[in-house]
């Protein structure tokens, strides 16, 4: 017991040191990003820079006031997770759309390629199939295929695709809040989720047409379904697996989540092998993994 206790403390301290180092790096990255944004916005749009900084400053002040429990003295008082989720979605979407329309970033590299292929799929002119790029990176076709209906509805224009990506990012922000509520207090979950809405990396990726946002949203949705075990059923296990599969089709990163879940299920069953444990883990882990595969 003593050895286990010492080992647990060492692991906890190691984890805290790692997280502290990551936090410092993120703060430095945030400062560096703001400096670059300041230079860029002054070059592109001085007025746009002032508007953005005003919104960011307002958001920070609002967050501080909220933490002091002085906001929304109405009957709601943002105690409802549903109300906070809606506000979080609106704030996250507004900030990202602001980046899109102020920066007016030109698509380049893979981002331009995604736009080109999405347009061709929507117009049923598959010239992209003759490109050697897709003989090597065939998985890249999943995202343009999924997004092609947007082109069919709104026409050949990058703006609707970027708006859709901003919506995906904002939904991911809400899913992050819901996932955190399963492990942390509601206050901590709200603070982290609200801060994530202004995460520099996400903001800088909002004006480009990338497959990361849709893949992350689907991955977070599948994970939330699994951890929300209070009402977990076989049907939801299948839905979670489908979300993982779609996420992996859009961008092959869900395979890491699938492998982690499979490893967790195998280790748990081996540690506490019984018919009941096997039955529970089959529903919670193996069935979603099987559906994803």
Protein Blocks (a to p, Z undefined) as FASTA:
>chain_A
ZZmmmmmmmmmmmmmmmmmmmmmmmmmmmmmmmmmmmmmmmmmommlmmmmmmmmmmmmm
mmmmmmnopghjbfnlomamklmmmmmmmmmmmmmmmmmmmnopacehjlmmmmmmmmmm
mnopafklmpmklmmmmmlmmmmmmmmmmmmmnopafklmmmmmmmmmmmmmmmmmmmmm
mmmcfklmmmmmmmmmmgmklmmmmmpccfklmmmmmmmmmmmmmmmmmlgcfklmmmmm
mmmmmmmmmpccklmmmmmmmmmmmmmmmmmgcfklmmmmmmmmmmmmmmmZZ
